[in-house]
Amino acid sequence: MMRKCHLNTCPVGIATQNPALRAKFAGQPEHLINYFFFVAEEVREWLAQLGFRTLDEAIGRVDRLEMADALDHWKARGLDYSSILYSPPVPGRVSRRCTISQDHGLQQALDYKLIDHARDALESGAPVEFRLPIRNIHRTVGAMLSGEVARRYGSEGLPEDTIKFHFTGSAGQSFGAFLAKGVTLMLEGDANDYVGKGLSGGKLIIFPPKKSTFQPEENMLVGNVVLYGATSGEAFFNGMAGERFAVRNSGATAVVESVGDHGCEYMTNGIVVVLGRTGRNFAAGMTGGIAYVLDEARDFASRCNRAGVDLDPLDEPADIQLLHGLIERHLETTGSPRADWILDNWASMMGKFVKVFPREFKRVLGVPRATEVVHG
């Protein structure tokens, strides 16, 4: 209700990690437990009034519904809901809940093949590397494999690049979701929405087909909501990303050629490098982490939501070294012509980067506010 959930300043101590504010929360877990006991008791009372002992018995019993007496408006008179509420008879069945077991199609999941190929790495930690085709019907590729890694090695995962898969084609939704440390997925092609959702230490590398003739920085490579809720790991995308890139990113490092609207929305930690234009409303609700944006046209300030962030110049040696190193890695992993050109012209391009630095993050780190770089 206070509209402060994203600012870490919740005045009643709920949506915050600030100890001083959390101390203001007067409730106890037992209060919530007791409330749900009351809810459960009232549900039982209503069921008893209707002649049922369980919710399963009540499901589908449209014959127990009645028109509310309060609905006496002339427009409601004569309405016949019998067709809408018709409940066809099902011989031999009492319940209408879970009458047919659902087939999730997991047996066709590509991850079973990945797990089989990665058996040596999972069992003994031996490095493995394979090449496979991929289609957009393959969703959440890497999630089940990451689950196997987590079962055996916990959150520590495996050493970097222990498991490497090279894919060619178009990946479906959530490619690389929850990818565990030690797993690297490379894709020559493109991918749908939610790439790297919940990235958990793994590495994602996506680039257009090597035989393509278009400019990667001007063509879509990955869809919307990429790196949603990522906690750690790395991602390198040689192309454009859709809207809400790195939304709620809380620890991953990413390099991308350009992004759509609402980039770095609600980001709380991590590093994002954008080697080109962004859409509008960049950094909305961003409270942590750093973004480095190449502002060649000198108009980024007009597309950035500056309510909670500063736009600082790139003048700290540590920032320059970090950014240069990430662009080098981007070039090394994806072969990005854009990254190659920027590095070749580093002396003139370095000053065109803007550092997006959340003010709250500055305060926590004890960094004084610098003079903003405002172009356009």
N, C-alpha and C positions, 0 to 999 in steps of 0.2 A: 504493500500500500504506500510505502514511503518512496518507492522507485529508487532505492539505493542498493539493491542486491548486488550490483556490479561494481560498486564503489568501495566496498569493504568498510562502510560507515553505518551499517544497520544500527539504528538507535536503540533497538530492543534486544540486540545481542544474538540474533538468529543467523543472518547471512553475513557473517564476518569471522575472521580469525584473529581480530584484535582483542587481546586479553582484557583490556579495559572495557571494551564494549560488551564482550561476552559475559562479563561479571554482572551486567544489567539484566540478563535473562533470569526471570524469577521462577520459571517453570521447572518441573521435575519430570523425568521419564515416566514415573509412576502415575502422573496426572493423565498422560496420554493413554497409558494402559487402562486406567480406570474408565476413561471416556469410551474406549472401544468395548469394554465390558457392558456399558450402558447401551451402546448401539446394538450389540449382539442380543441383549435382553429384549430390546424393543422389537427387533426383527422377529424374534421368537413369538412375541405377543401378536404381531400382525399376522404371522403365519397361522397361529392357532385360531385367530378370528376367521381366517379364510378356510380353515379345515385342513391345513397341511402341517406336517411335522418337520419337513426339510425343504430347503430351497429347490432341490432336485424335483420334488413332487410338484412345486408351483410352476416350474418352467413349462411354457406352452399352454397353460390352462387359461386361455382367453375367455372361457365361459364364466370365469369368476370376475371379469371386468364389468363395471357398470358406469354409465354416464354420470358425471358429477352433478349433483343437484344445483350447484352454483352456476352451471353453464345454461342459463335460461335466456340468453340473448337470442333474438329472433333469427339471427343468422345460423345458430346452432340447431334450430328445430328441424326435425325431419332428416338429419344427417344419418346415413346408413354406413356403418363401418364393417359390416359383415364380410365384405370381400377382402378388406385389408387385414382383418383379424382372423380370417379363416384358418383353421388348424386341421389339416387333412389327417384322417385316421391312419395309424401305423400299427398293423396287426402284430401282436406278440411283443409290443414294446410298451413299457410303462413310462420310462423317462425319455425326454427329448434332448438330453444333454449327452454329448460324446457318444452319439449312436453309431458314428462311423469313425474309425481311427484315421487320423490325418497322416498323409504321406508327404513328408517334407522334401523328398527327392534327394536326401543326403547321400544316398548310395552312388549318385552320379557326380558327387562333388570332386573337383579336381584335386583337392587336398589329399585324398586317399592315395593318389599317385605320387604326390609330393612326399608324403610321409614314407611311402615305400622306397622311393629313391634316396631319401635322407636317412635310411635306417642306420647306416654305419656312423653317421654323425650323431644321431640320437643315442645310440648305444655306447659308443666309445669316444665321441668327440672328434672323429677323423673328418677332415675337410671333404666336402662333396660338391660337385658342380654339374648341372644338367641344363639342357636346352629343350624347351617344349613350346608347342603352339598354344594359343589361348583365344577364347571367343567371349563375346559379351554375355553368354549364358552362364559363364563361370563367375560366381559372385563370392565375395569375402575370401578370395584366394590368399592363403597364407595364415588364416586365423586358426584352423584346426592344427596345422603344422606347428604354429606357435604354442598352442595348448600342449602339444606333446613335449616341446622344449621346456615349457614351464613346469610340467609334471616331474620332469627329471632333474632340472637344474634351477628351478625356482626363478626369482626375479633377477638373479645374476646372469642367467642365460648362458650363451656360448661365446667364445672369442669372436671378434669381428670377422665376417665373411666365412664362417665355418660352413654354412649352408648357402649356396648360391644357385639361383635359378634364372636362366635367361629365357624370356618369353618373347614371342612375336605374334602380333595380332591386336585385337581390340578387347580390352578387359572389361568385365561387367562391373557392377557397383561394388564398392568397398574393397577394391583391390589393395592388398597389404594391410587389411584391418587388424589391429592389435598385434602387429608384427613384433616378434620377440627379438631380443638382443642376440646377435650371431647369425641372423637370417637376412640375406640380401636378395631382393627381387628386382631384376632388371627387365624392363619392357621396351621393346622396339615397336612402337605403334601408338596407341592412345588408350585412355581409360575413362570410365564413366564417373558418376558422382561418388563422394565419400572415400576417395583414395586416401589410404593411410589413417583412416578413422581409428582413434585410440592407439596410434603408433606407440609401441612400448619398448623402444631400444633398437629396433631393426632399421634397415636401410632400404630406401626406395629410390630407384633410378629409372626415369622414363624419358624417352626421346623419340622423335619421329622416325619413320623408316629411313634408313641411310640413303636409299635411292630417291627419296622425295626431293622435289625441286623448289618447294615453297619456303618462305622464310619462317623459321620456327616461332620467332617472337611475335609474329602477326597471325598465328593460327592456333586454334584451340587444341590443347593436348590432354588436359584433364578437366573433369566437370566441376560441379559446385561442391561446397562444404568439404574441401580437401583438408586433411589433417585435423578434422574435428576432434577436439578433446585429446590430442596427442600429448603424451607425457614425456617422451624421450625418443632419441633416434635421429636419423638424418633423412632428408628427402631432396632430390635434385630433379627439377623438371625443366627440360629444354623446350619450352613452349608456353602458351597462355593457359591460365587457370580461370575457372568460372568465379561465381560469386562466393562470398564468405570463405575465402581462403584463410586457413589457420584459425578458424573461429574456435575460441576456447582452448587454443594451444597453451599448454602449461609446461613445456620443456623441450620440444623438438626443435631442430635446426633445419631450415629449408631455404633453398634458392630456387627462384622461378623467374621466367622472363617478364611476365606481366600478369595482372590479376583483375578480376571484375569488381563489382561493388562490394562494400562492407568487408574489405580485407582486414585481417587481424582483429576482427570483432571479438570483444570480451577476452582477448588474449591476456594471460597472467604470467607467462614466463616463456623462455625460449628465444630464438633468433630467426628472423625472417629477412631475406634479401630479395628485393624486387629489382630486376635489371631493366625495367621499362615502366610503362604507364600503369596507373591503378585506376579503378573505378571510383565512384563517389563514396563518401562516408567511411573512408579508411580510418581505422583505429577507434571506431565507436566502442566505448566501454572498455578500452584497453587499459589495464591497470598494472601490467608487468611485462617484462621482456623488452627486447629491442627490435626495431625494424629499420633497415637501411634501404632507402628508395632512391633510385636514379631519377633525378628530376631534370631531364634535358630541356624540356619546354618551359621550365621555371613556372609551372602552374599547379604543382602538387598541393600547395597550401589551400587552394580553392576546393580541392576534392577530399581533403583530410578533415575528419571530425576532431577539432582541436580543443574540445571541451575538457579533456583530461590529459592531453599530451603536449609536449614541447617539440618543436622542429629545430634541432640543433645542427650546427655545422660539423662537418667531419674533420676535426682538427686535433683529436687526441691520437697519439701514436698507436696506442693499443687498439683503438677502433679501426684505424687504417690497416694495421697488420691483420686484424681479424677479418675484415671485409676482403682484403686482397687474397688471403688464404682461402676463404670460402669460394670466391670466384674462381680461383685456381682449381679447387676441387670440383667445382661445377663443370669446368672445361675438361678436366681429366675424366670425369665419370660419364658425361653426356656428349662431349665433343661440340659443345655449343659455339657456333660462330659468333654469337653476340658476346659471350664471355671472352672469346679470343680477341675480338676487336677492342673491348674495353681494356683488357690487360695490355694490349699493344699500345694503347693511347692513355695509359694510366695517369700520366702527369696532368693531362688536361681533363680527364673524366673524373678523377678523384674528387675534385671540388664541386661536382654536380650531384653528389650523393647527399641526401638529407637523412639525419639520424632522428627517428621517431622515438622519443623517450618519455614514457608516462611520468607525470609529475609525482604521483603517489610512490612509484618505484624509486624515483630520485630521492624523495624524502626518506624512505626506508634505508637507502644506501648512503644517505648523508651527502648527496651530490648537490652543490648549489645550482640554481637555475642560471643557464647561460643566455646570452642574447639570441633570440630566435632567428632562424633563417626563414624569411617569408618572401616567396617569389609569387608574383602575379596578384 
